[in-house]
Amino acid sequence: MVVEGYFDCLSLHQAGIENVVASCGTSLTQQQVGIMARYVPEVVMNYDPDAAGGIAQGILSGLWHGGVVYGLTGAGLGYIHPVRKV
C-alpha cells in the first residue's frame, strides 16, 4: 500500500498493516514506480481524499506497466482519510 505521508504510514503500521510505504506527497516518479514494480505485482493507493490524491492515483495508474493499481482515493465520494479507517 502506498500512502501520502509519514503519519499515515506509521498509523497503519501501528494498526498491524505492515506492507505500507509513504511517498511523502503525491508526486511519484517513473523511477519510484519502477522500484515498487520490482517487488510487487500490484499496488494499493490510499492517498488523501482530495483533488491532489485523485490526480496522483491517475498518474500512477498510467506509469504502472504490467501490474494492477487499486485505488482507494475517492474525493467527493464520502471517502474517509486512511488513518481514520483504522
C-alpha positions as CSV (number, residue, x, y, z in Angstrom):
1,M,0.0,0.0,0.0
2,V,1.2,3.5,-0.8
3,V,0.0,6.3,1.4
4,E,0.8,10.0,1.2
5,G,2.6,10.9,4.4
6,Y,4.7,9.5,7.3
7,F,1.8,9.8,9.7
8,D,-0.4,7.7,7.5
9,C,2.3,5.1,7.2
10,L,3.1,4.9,10.9
11,S,-0.5,4.8,11.9
12,L,-1.2,1.8,9.6
13,H,2.0,0.1,10.9
14,Q,0.7,0.5,14.5
15,A,-2.6,-1.0,13.4
16,G,-0.8,-4.1,12.1
17,I,-0.8,-3.3,8.4
18,E,2.9,-3.5,7.7
19,N,3.3,-3.5,3.9
20,V,3.0,0.2,3.7
21,V,5.2,2.9,2.3
22,A,4.8,6.7,2.3
23,S,5.5,8.7,-0.9
24,C,5.8,11.9,1.1
25,G,3.4,13.8,-1.1
26,T,1.6,13.0,-4.3
27,S,4.4,13.3,-6.8
28,L,5.6,9.9,-7.7
29,T,8.2,9.4,-10.4
30,Q,8.7,6.7,-13.0
31,Q,11.8,5.6,-11.1
32,Q,9.9,5.2,-7.9
33,V,7.1,3.2,-9.6
34,G,9.8,1.0,-11.3
35,I,11.3,0.2,-7.9
36,M,7.9,-0.8,-6.5
37,A,7.1,-2.9,-9.6
38,R,10.3,-5.0,-9.0
39,Y,8.9,-6.1,-5.6
40,V,5.1,-6.4,-6.0
41,P,2.8,-7.2,-8.9
42,E,0.1,-4.8,-7.7
43,V,-0.2,-1.8,-5.5
44,V,-3.0,-0.2,-3.4
45,M,-3.1,3.5,-3.5
46,N,-4.6,5.1,-0.3
47,Y,-4.0,8.8,-0.8
48,D,-5.9,11.5,1.0
49,P,-9.4,12.1,-0.3
50,D,-8.7,15.4,-2.1
51,A,-8.1,16.6,-5.6
52,A,-4.3,16.0,-5.4
53,G,-4.8,12.4,-4.2
54,G,-7.1,11.7,-7.1
55,I,-4.8,13.1,-9.7
56,A,-1.8,11.2,-8.2
57,Q,-3.7,8.0,-8.4
58,G,-4.5,8.6,-12.0
59,I,-0.8,9.3,-12.8
60,L,0.4,6.2,-11.0
61,S,-2.1,4.1,-13.0
62,G,-0.6,5.5,-16.2
63,L,3.0,4.7,-15.0
64,W,2.4,1.2,-13.7
65,H,3.2,-1.2,-16.5
66,G,2.3,-4.9,-16.3
67,G,0.6,-4.7,-12.9
68,V,-2.6,-3.7,-11.2
69,V,-3.3,-0.5,-9.3
70,Y,-6.1,-0.5,-6.8
71,G,-7.2,3.0,-5.8
72,L,-8.9,3.8,-2.6
73,T,-8.9,7.6,-3.1
74,G,-12.5,8.8,-3.6
75,A,-12.5,12.6,-3.4
76,G,-16.1,13.8,-3.0
77,L,-17.5,10.3,-2.6
78,G,-17.6,10.2,1.2
79,Y,-14.2,8.6,1.5
80,I,-12.6,8.5,4.9
81,H,-9.0,9.6,5.4
82,P,-6.6,6.5,5.6
83,V,-5.7,7.0,9.2
84,R,-9.3,7.3,10.3
85,K,-10.1,3.9,8.8
86,V,-8.0,2.0,11.3
